Amino acid sequence: MLRWAWTQLTTMKTALFLLLLVAVAAVPGSLFPQREASPEKVAQYLRDNEFWGPVLDKLQFFEVFSSVWFSAIYILLFISLVGCVLPRTKQHFQASRRPPARTPARFTRLPESGVLELPADAEAGQNDEVLRRVAKLLKRRRYRVSVRPAEGRMGASVAAERGYLREWGNLVFHYSLVGVLVSVAVGGLFGFTGQRYLVEGQGFTNTLIAYDQFNPGHRFDAESLSPFTVKLDDFHVTFNRQERTDGKYGTPVGFDAKVQVKDSATSEWKAEDLQVNHPLRVNGTDLYLVGNGYAPVITVKDGKGDVVFSEPVVTVAQDGMYNSLLVLKIPDSNPDQLAFQGFFLPTTTINANGAATSSDPDALLPSLYLNSFYGDLGLDSGKPQNVFSLDTDKLNKLNDRKLDAGGIVLGREPGENVYTLPEGKGTISFDGVKRYIGLQVRHDPGKAWVGGFAALATVGLAISLFIPRRRVWVKLSDGPAGENPGTRSIEYGLLARGEDPRLTAEAKALREQLMKEFPGLTPVEITSADNGAVRTLRD
């Protein structure tokens, strides 16, 4: 049973099926958000789909490429490819050292064959000399040649074969696939992916504590982190300012982040441009621009008048007009911990229903619409929390549009940038707006090897597709007795491995070369019941 299972696993048919299965299994990774790239989108999906979200989570659809089922297919494909390629390598190595196949008795069964008559007065030399010259001609056409003496009823002949590189190309292709699989595995084991939000004027150093989200490989070593530093000087978004036929206005058409980079602690700052689809590479680590938004600068004073928070707050855009969700938690305020939840609007407009919204993605008239809370935020328990969500079930409301105090509105009117919280809880002020970018930092030690093996696989595939495998036999015999004494016949036949549409052209070229090598040769029409029977070279 085990031998049967191994035999089935190591067939090329199974390997191709597993390769297709890997492609199909990767589809959910494109359809569903992945924790490694967008943990906040996964959390949002789970909130929006209370039934299917947990089911898909248990099936690891949010961690496709590290899931048990994807890894199982991946490992089976690796084993199958290795089990297929190694025996074939041994077989082809032995086949390439063997002489060409024996000369067939009847050439008329071959796809291409013919007979040329050599007159008695032709200066071609003895039979051995004729065969030597034929062998030399075939060598010039890049055939591997073997001259064979007459044996019994079989006359002397030349057997030739070429196209061994075709099979080597096929093996190179499959070995390269194995190399790609190994390289991807190495990247997954020893690499890492991290996310960091970077506000204008801020920087970060490539250390573990500097990341907002960090996903290391199973064999990742923190000591391998390259000590570079990146600082965001300015981020500019270009918006479409012409009305489109689909009614969309203000669509982003360009993103340009001006950053400064230090390769090490002792190196000088170097200015760089970071754009979408144009990552920045620093010491073997790639930095991708994957997101952006607004970060309003907020200052909060507690009930004692002490400044407990004063810095930009990253918001999450909810639509194309950058209506953005804002959550701010202040655990160090006295006498109570404070929290704020609401929206940042880049260009504030009051719609027909009386609701505030943003009418333009650019920050032309920025404002904050917030609710405030006080109580225990649960941060002292040590349990990790999502910074972009706020659990208000155990908090007390300070400001809300349904309360007498109403909601907090900052920035909509000139001079409305400071608000005093009810019950002496402190103040909150809106001090300005900055932009931020979302960086994805990725280090993949197997990336270069993947590219190299992919290129090698392309070369191997091209060789296996465009180099034909062919066999040629040339047989020399005496002409029929009583008819033109002293004449000899040169009979040739060609056979291809698989379909070879150029075999007829090769037969024509060989005939022309023979007639050029031996002046006086004339074609002879041969009729046989075997004519028209087509054969191809098999393994």
N, C-alpha and C positions, 0 to 999 in steps of 0.2 A: 504493500500500500504506500509506504513512504517513498519507495523507488518510483512508483507511478506518479506520485504527487511531485517529486523532484523533476521528473522528466517533463511533466506538463508545465511546471513553473519555468523551466529553462528553455522553453521553445520560443522562437521569435514571434510566433503568433500571440503568445501570452504577454511578451514584452511590449508589443505594439498595443495590445488591449490595455495594459497597465498605464502606458504612456497616455493613451486617450482618457483613461480614468482619472489620471492626475489633472489633466486639463479640465475635465468636468468638475472634479472636486474643488478646483480653485474658483469656480464661478461664484459660490456664496461669498467668497472674500471680496468680490466686487459689488454684490447686491446688498450686503449688510455691512453696517459700520464695524470697524475692527478696533478692539481696545488698544492695540499697540499704536495706532495712528490717531484715533479720535475717541478717547474714553468718555468725553462729555456727550458725544453723539450716541454712544451706546447707552449711557444713563438715560438720555432723553427717549430713546427707542423703548427702553424697558418701562418708562413711565407712561408712554403713549400706548403700549400694547401689553396690558396687564396679564393677558392669558398667553399669547404666543411669545412674548418676550422671554419669560422664564423658561418656556419649553425650548426655544432656540438657544438660550444660554446654556442649558444642560447638555444640548447637543453640540456645544462648542462652535456655534455658527458665528460668534463674535470673536473667536480666536482660531480661525480656520487653519492657518498655516502652522500653528503649534498644537493643533488638536490631535487626539489619539488616532482618529480614523484617517486623517490626511498623512500623518507620519507612517501609519501602517502601509498605506498604498505606496508611499515614497520608498520605504525600505524594501518592500516586495519588488518594486521596479528596479531598484539597485541590484538586488540579488539575482533577479531574472536576467538583467543585462550581462552581469558578470558570468552567470552560468551559461549564457548563449555564446558570448564572445570568446572565452578562453578555449573551449574545445575547437571552435572554428579557426582560431589562430593556429593551433597545433596542426589541424588538418591542412590548412592552406600553406603553412611552412613546409610540410612534407610534400604537398603537391607541387610547390614551386621548385623543389629539388629533384623531382622525378623527371625523366625525359618525356618528351611529348608522346601522346597516345600512339599505339601501333597503327600502321597504315591499313585502312579498310580494304577489303577485297574488291568491292564494286563502288566506284566513285559516283555512279549514276544515281545512287540513293541520297547523295548529299545535296543540299540546297543549291549549290553552285558547283559546276564541274565542266570540264571540256577536254578535248584531245587535240594536240598539235603534232603534225607529221614533220619529222626531221629527214630531209633527203639524204641519200647516200653520199652525194658530193659535197655536202655541207661540211665546212671546216669547224667541227664542234669537238673533235677529239674522241677518245675512248669513253666508255660508259662512266668510268670513275671520274674523268675530267668533266663530263657533262653534269654529273651530280654535284661535283665540287662547285662548279660555276652557279648551279641553281641554288645551292646552299648559301653561297656568298651573296647572291641577289636577294634572297630572303632575309639575310642578316641586315642588309642595307635598309630593308623595310621594317626593321626593329623586331624581327621574329627570333625566338630562341630555337635553334636548329639542331636536328640530329640526323646524320646520314646513316642509312641502314642498308646492309648488303642483302643480296637476294637470299631468300629462305624458301626452299621447296618450290611451290608454284608461284610464290610471291616474288616478283622481280625486285631489283634494287630500288630504293626510294629515299625521299627526303621528307621527314616529318618536322613541322614547325608550329610554334604556338606563340601568341603574344596576348597582352592584356592582363597579365598577372597583377598589375597595379590596380586594376579595377576592384579586385577582391580586397587588396590592401586598403584602398580608399574606403571601402565599405566597413572594414574593421576599424580604421581610424575614426570614422564617423561614430561608430558605436562606442569605442573607447572614449571619445570626446564627450558623448552623452554621460558616460559614467563619471568623467572628470567634472562635468557641469554639476551633477548631483552631489559629488563629494565637495566641490567648492561651495555650493549653496549651503550644505550642511556645516562646513567649517565657518562660514559667515554667520550662520544662525547660532553656533555654539560659542564663538569667541567674539562676536560683534555686539553692538548695542544700538538702541534707538532711544532718543530722548526728545522731549518737547520743552520749549521755554518761550514764555511771552516776554518780549523785550520792548520797553517803552522808550520813546525818544529821550536821549540823554543818559540812558542806563546802559550798563554792560554786564557781562557775566563771564566767569572763568570756568573752563571745562573741568568741573569737579562734581561729584555726586550730589552734594547738597545744593548745587546751583540750579538743578533741573526741577521743573514743575511736574514732569512725568518722566520716568526712566524705566526702560525695559531691557535688562541685560540678557545676554545669552547664558546658557546653562554652565558654560566654562569661562565666563567673562571674569577678568581680573581687574579690579579697580586701579591697580598700579599701572595698567597699560594706557590709562587715559592721557592723551597728549595735553600738555599744559598751555593751551592757547587761550586768548582773551578776545572777545568780540564786543564792540560798543556801537550802538545805534545813534548816529548823529541826526539823521533826518529821514523821514519816510514820506514819499509823495505818491498820491494816486491821481491818475488822469481819468476824468469822467467824460463820457460822450455827452455833448451839449446840443445835439441835434435830435429832433423828434424822429423816432424810427417808425417804420411802417407797422410794426407790431405794437405800437403805443408805448414802448419802453423809453424812458428818458433818464439820463444820468447813469447809464451802465458803465462800470469800470472798464477801461480799455488798456490801462497800463499801471504797473506797480514798480516803484524804484526805491530801494532802500540804500541809503548812503551809510556805510559802516566803516569802522576802523578795526584792524586786526593786528594782534601781536602773536607771532608764532611761539614765543617763549617769554619768560619773565625778563630776559635781558635784551630782547630784540626791540627794534623801533616800531612805532605804529605805522601801519600801511593802509591807505584808503582803498576801499573796494566798493563795487556796485553789486548788490544782490537783487536778482529779479526772479520772477516765476519762470520755471523751467531752465534757469541758468544758475545752478547751485554754486556755492563757494566752497572750494576745497582747501582745507587747512591741515597740514600734517597727516594726510591720509584719511581725514574725517570730512564728510560732506555736510554742508549746511543748506537746507532748502527753505525757501519762503513759502509757507503753506497757509498762512492766514493773516488777517489784519483787522483793525478796528480802532475804536476811540477809547482813550483812557482819561476821563475827566479828573482833574486835580482837586482833591477834597481835603478839607481840614476839619477835624472834629475836636472840640473841647468838652471835657466832662463837666459834671456839676460843680467841681472845685475850680474850674477855669484853667485846668492844665491841658495842654495840647497832647492828646493821646493818639492822634493819627493825622498825618499830613503827607500825602503822596498820591500819585496817580492810581486810579482804580481801573483795572481791565474790565471792559464790558463785552458782552457777546451779542453780535449783530443778529437780528431776527429776520431781516428781509433786505431787499436791495437798496432801500433807503436808509439803511443803518439804524433803524429803530432798535435800540440795544438794551438788553437786560443787564441790570446792575445789582450786585449783591455786595454788601460791605458789613463785616463783622468786627466789632471793637471789643475785644475781651479785657482790655486794660483800663476801661473807664470806671469811674467811681461816682456815685455809690453803687451803680448797677452796670452790668455789661450791656452794650448797645448793639443794635443791628439795624441795617437799612436795606430796603428792597424796593426796586422800581425800575424806571426807564431813563435812558439818556437819549435825547432827540437832537440830532445835529442841526436841523433846520426846522424850528418849531412852527407848526401851523395848526390852527383850530379848524376842524372840518365842519361839515353841515350839521353833524350830530352833537357838536360841542365838545368833541374829544380831541385831545392834543395828539398830533402825529408829526412825523418828519416828512416834508415834501421834497427834500433834496438830500443826496448822500453826502454832500460837502457840509462842513461845519460853518454855516452862514449865520445861524441864530441858535446856538446851542442852549439847551436847558435840561434840568433834572426834575423828574416827577417821582417822589419817593414816599414810601411809608416807613415809619420808624417803630422799633420794638425795644423792649428792655426785659432783662431776666437772665437766666442761666443759658448760655449758648451751647453748653455741653462740650466745650473744647478742652476743659480740664480733665476729662475722663481718659484722654489719650486715644480715643477712637477717631480714626481719620474721617474727615468730612470733605464733601465737594465744595470748593470755594465759590462755585457758580450757583449754588442752591442754598436755600434757607428753610429749615424746619421751624415753622412758627407755632406749632401745636402747644408748646410749653412756654411760649413767650407772651408778654403782655404788650398790647398795642399802645403806642403813644400817638402816632399820627396815622390817620386813614381818612379817606373822603367821607366815610360813613360816620366818623366821630365829629364832635363839635369842633375839635382843633383842626380838622381837615387834613389834607395831605400836604406834603412839603413841595413847593415849587420854587426852583432856583434858576435864575438866568433868563427867564422869559421876558422880564421887563428890566430896564436899566436900574441898577441899584438894588435889585432883588437877589443878591448873591450870598446873603447871610440869613440864617433862620435860627431862632431861639427855640429850643425844644421845650415842650410842656413839663410841668412838675419839677422844674429846675434841673433837668437832666443834662444840660449843657447846650452847645451850639454846633451847627454844621454850616460850612461855607463852601461855595463853589468858586474855585480860584483860577480856573482856566481849563484848556483842553489840549491834550497831546495825543499823538497817534502811537499805536503799538503794532508790532508784527509778531506772528506766530512762527517760530523757528522749529524745524525738525532737524535734529542732529543725528547723523547716522554714520556709524563706522562698520564697515563690512570688509574684513581681511580677505574674504574669498572673491570679492567683486572683480578684481583684475584677472584672476584665474578663470572666472566664469566667462569673461569676455574673450580670453585667449582660447579656451576650449570651444566656445561657440564659433569663433573664426576657424579653428581647426576642423570642427565638424562640418562647416560649410565647404571647406576645401576638400575634405574626404568625400562628402556627398557629391560634389561636382565631379571628382575623379571617378566615382562609382557610376555616375550617370553618363558621362561623355567618353570614357575610354572603353572601347569594345573588347570583348574576349573572343579571340578567333583562333581556329586551327586550320592549317594548310598542309596538304600532302601533295607531293609531286612524285610520280612513278615513271620510270623509264623502261620500255620494253621494245623488243624487235617487232618490225612490221609483219603483216601476214605473209606466210610463205608463198612464193610464186608471184607475188605482186610487188613490183618495184624492189628487187633484191637490194639489201643493204639499208633500207629505210628503217627508221626507228620512230617510236611514238612516245611523246611526252604527255602524260595524262595528269591532270591536276584536279583537285577538289577542295572546297572550302566549307567550313562548318562554324557557326557562331553559337555563343552561349546566349540563349534567350532570343528575343527579337532584335535583329540588326538590319535596319533598312539600308545601310550602306554596304552590306555584304556584296551586292551585285556590282557596285562600283569598285570594290576591292578586287573582285574576280576579273573585271575588265582591265584594271590597272596591272594586275599580275600577268595576264595574257599579253598585254602590250610590252611589258618588261621582258618577258620570255622571248617574244618575237624580235625585240631589239637586241637581246643578248645573243640569240642564235639566228642570224639572217637566213632566210629561206624557209623558216617554219610556216606551215600553212594549216589553218583550222580544218578539222575533220568533223563532219556531221555524224552524230551517233544517235541511233534510235534504239530505245530500250523500253521494256515494259515498266522499268522502275522510274523512267523520266516523270517528273512532276511530283514525285513523292518528296515531301519536305521533312527534314529532320533538324533538330536543334540540339546543341550540346547541353547536357544536364549535369548536375553535380555528381 
